[in-house]
Amino acid sequence: MNPRAAEGDGRFGDVPSDVYGRGASDGPGGADQPVELPDLADALVVVEDFLLGDQPSLTRLQVAERAGVSLAVAEQMWRLLGFPNQDDDSVAFTPADVEALRLAQDLTELGILGPDSQAALVRTWGRSFARLAEWQTSLLADVAVEGPDPQQRLTELAGSVLPRVEKLQSYVWRRHLASATSRMLTVDSTGSSVTQQAVCFVDIVGYTSQSKNLTERELVDWLEPFEDAATGLVVDHGGRIIKTIGDEVLFVADDAAAAADVALAMTARGADPEDRLPQVRAGLAYGEVVSRLGDVFGPTVNVAARLTSVARPGTVLVDRGAYEALSGRVGDDESAGPDDEGADSAYSFRRTRRTPVKGYSRLQPWVLRRR
């Protein structure tokens, strides 16, 4: 269900700008320094036809009619997927769009998806695949323009690389589906979306000021060690990354100690001048978490985010729930004193003053350290 965009709308805008040429204000190679650049228009048409499986031959009215759904249903589906709107007389669709609408309608009629859950799921599909497609297109374009004949190279890549990528994506999806199913049945046989989990945000210190002075390539090189470290540590400790947002990663773990170990390892590496990982800070909370469509919600998530915002560089702040889970003490136990090694000898804690943050007037943090 991927309607072809109208000509000139930047459908392949993910290809680096210098593939097409530079403007007068784009620095070297501007209007006063013309540069000979390859024309990839023909190759892009070939790639598009390959991806869609056929040349566009249908209007949106014809697609809806053949799929047996109303135009309103079809338009809502395309809008949720993030596809551009088309005029009634625009021939921008293929038989694959008809089949996709039929499949979506089948899921609804089978009772698998209700109207609300269908909209949420389709919207998530659209966002996830749009980001993936942008990254993959940029990667292919970068490889194509390096050769002597970018047009031919891009066409060859489409034929040889994309089928393999498609199979690999299906494999990854099935493996994650099996893992998620196992996790749901193991943790909560009732299928409830509310579970006890550790939620942790890890944030790069000084990202805004630092990123202003970096080129696009330098910024990517700076961020990659952060994303690589987060992914490796979270997976190794049995956690799950929910999302990365530029300078920040959000992950969850069933075990508070696993999340604590990841956060402490990240801050330790960030403080090491020999390590490429930027300096980071982290906020960790433990409690009830609502899981929905691959994301997490609720007060525990909010508290973890607030803790991160007030954490000092290189430190990990934890909330009452995480403190109790890690130390074996009750958070209101004043006999523990401001510095507490806790019942678990793996960690030490320092209770700080209560902090007013958005949504919480007296949030009680503890600084977490490894003994």
Summary of the structure (lengths in Angstrom):
residues: 371
radius of gyration: 25.1
end to end distance: 54.9
largest distance: 76.1
contacts: 1088
relative contact order: 0.08
helix: 49%
strand: 17%
